[in-house]
Amino acid sequence: MTQVPIHIIGAGLAGSEAAYFLAEHGYSVSLHEMRPARMTPAHKTALCAELVCSNSLKSKNPISAPGMLKAELRHLGSLILTTADEASVDAGEALAVDRHLFAESISAKIATHARITLVHNEVQKPFDGITLIATGPLTSDTLTHWLQEQTKRGLYFYDAIAPIVDTSSIDMNFAFIANRYDKGSDAAYINCPLSQDEYYAFIDALLQAEQVPLHAFEEAKYFSGCQPIEAIAAAGRESLRFGPMKPVGLVDPSGKKPYAVLQLRSENRSATAYNMVGFQTRLTYGEQKRIFRLIPALHHVEFIRLGSIHRNTYICAPDLLHPDLSLRKSPCVYFAGQLTGVEGYLESAATGLMAACFIMQRAKGVRHFAPPANTALGALLRHTTGETHNYVPANMTFSLFEPLFFSDLHGDREKVRSSMAAQAIENCKIWWSQYNKECEC
Ligand SMILES: Cc1cc2nc3c(=O)[nH]c(=O)nc-3n(C[C@H](O)[C@H](O)[C@H](O)COP(=O)(O)OP(=O)(O)OC[C@H]3O[C@@H](n4cnc5c(N)ncnc54)[C@H](O)[C@@H]3O)c2cc1C
């Protein structure tokens, strides 16, 4: 097995991470990267693991969700994270890197590795034998065509993200819990009503707000079901009241008749995070915070994730993949990176590392044994291969964790998070030691 190359398509964050892990563990890897012959609309170089936009890999705070993921990746010896540490620049609590130094250093580690062959070509379909597809949000058209055939309706091209808020920061004095027309057995929605004056103030602010400029390759052509709220509002001052903010069928127990209502839907079973239903937007992050806080129940809200709409090719991973990230229809084909519906540099690298771990288990003929759900890696995996309902890409945030999987969580939010962080890294260490033991046998 070590002699037959494992093919990895895409030398981005996920592909580079996976290639290096497998090569370090004795496997021959052919890493296929289409740049520079064929560039994506966002990449500028031929380097491996190029960061296409921000140079930040998010928070280093050990009791933040990205901080927890970093601790686990560091423990597993992640190429991306160790190189980021080496190429870091001063950025306060964030881990930011000198992007050229970072990508050049990864490229050098890949190019000089005796067991990695870096091939610059565009791949149109998987190879015979084990292939890991890690071609990212801007997967080339030819491979996209193959993906379309394999996944039928399980392939998405745009990511329309509505903001997610922290439940504990919603002011329930200005909200009520109810389902529209009382449908369903359990009341699932938090409803944030607005009076006529509040609604018009909100619309006026929305129409004047600053939007994120479109990239040249992102046409302002939206599916009718996921129009940004500012585009709906631009069609007429009342239009949001007949769309995502419609008040019909919602009875405010205070007796007031809402003029418009924003509905919030639970993001996870533990209801620690709520999604602003239908509120996908292209507003800048600063404007989103300012304008959404005009809604009375959200005056002091904390955002777990802000909204966006951007070009993003990804598959409906929970429907299409086995828990080990292999394609159900064709189990020699594995997936990693943003294509699986994670969002972000480190999240992509993390799925690359996990896919490589699972490929090695398979190559060694040992059982599939994943990081448990009470680790950051496990929470990310649970997102990609767990529930299908309303599958949208996710960053590493606390909303991915199920608190029930952790023991004795009590105290204020900081204490709960710090206890989760401490347990997660311990659980990761236990998993990693067992993983290595089983793979050595
Ligand atoms: C415009 C834009 C801005 C972004 N900004 C941020 C940001 O600020 N912060 C953040 O965390 N994330 C950002 N992202 C998301 C970012 O792309 C991912 O976090 C990360 O790069 C995904 O890693 P990946 O390995 O899955 O894909 P990539 O890093 O994109 O790597 C995929 C690789 O596959 C190659 N490839 C594609 N098709 C083929 C083919 N057929 N054959 C061979 N090679 C192929 C590509 O050239 C590329 O090198 C942004 C994405 C876009 C599109």
The ligand as an ORCA input file, in Angstrom:
! r2SCAN-3c Opt
* xyz 0 1
  C     -12.957     34.819     -2.462
  C     -12.772     33.972     -1.237
  C     -12.381     34.555     -0.044
  C     -12.180     33.782      1.113
  N     -11.776     34.375      2.263
  C     -11.521     33.617      3.367
  C     -10.999     34.201      4.551
  O     -10.774     35.388      4.619
  N     -10.784     33.396      5.626
  C     -11.018     32.052      5.586
  O     -10.771     31.368      6.590
  N     -11.504     31.478      4.470
  C     -11.765     32.223      3.363
  N     -12.259     31.652      2.216
  C     -12.519     30.253      2.235
  C     -11.225     29.561      1.819
  O     -11.265     29.314      0.460
  C     -11.055     28.298      2.578
  O     -11.040     28.607      3.942
  C      -9.838     27.465      2.252
  O      -8.988     28.004      1.293
  C     -10.398     26.191      1.751
  O      -9.379     25.260      1.716
  P      -9.475     24.086      0.686
  O      -8.223     23.317      0.823
  O     -10.756     23.375      0.833
  O      -9.537     24.823     -0.732
  P      -8.406     25.745     -1.426
  O      -7.495     26.315     -0.423
  O      -9.143     26.671     -2.321
  O      -7.583     24.706     -2.282
  C      -8.147     24.022     -3.371
  C      -7.086     23.827     -4.414
  O      -7.568     22.978     -5.433
  C      -7.107     23.452     -6.702
  N      -8.020     22.898     -7.727
  C      -9.304     23.224     -7.988
  N      -9.806     22.429     -8.956
  C      -8.801     21.581     -9.324
  C      -8.687     20.537    -10.273
  N      -9.727     20.150    -11.034
  N      -7.508     19.870    -10.415
  C      -6.428     20.231     -9.649
  N      -6.476     21.240     -8.736
  C      -7.659     21.881     -8.564
  C      -7.137     24.958     -6.531
  O      -6.265     25.581     -7.436
  C      -6.681     25.133     -5.084
  O      -5.300     25.272     -4.990
  C     -12.441     32.394      1.059
  C     -12.849     31.811     -0.147
  C     -13.024     32.578     -1.271
  C     -13.453     31.920     -2.546
*
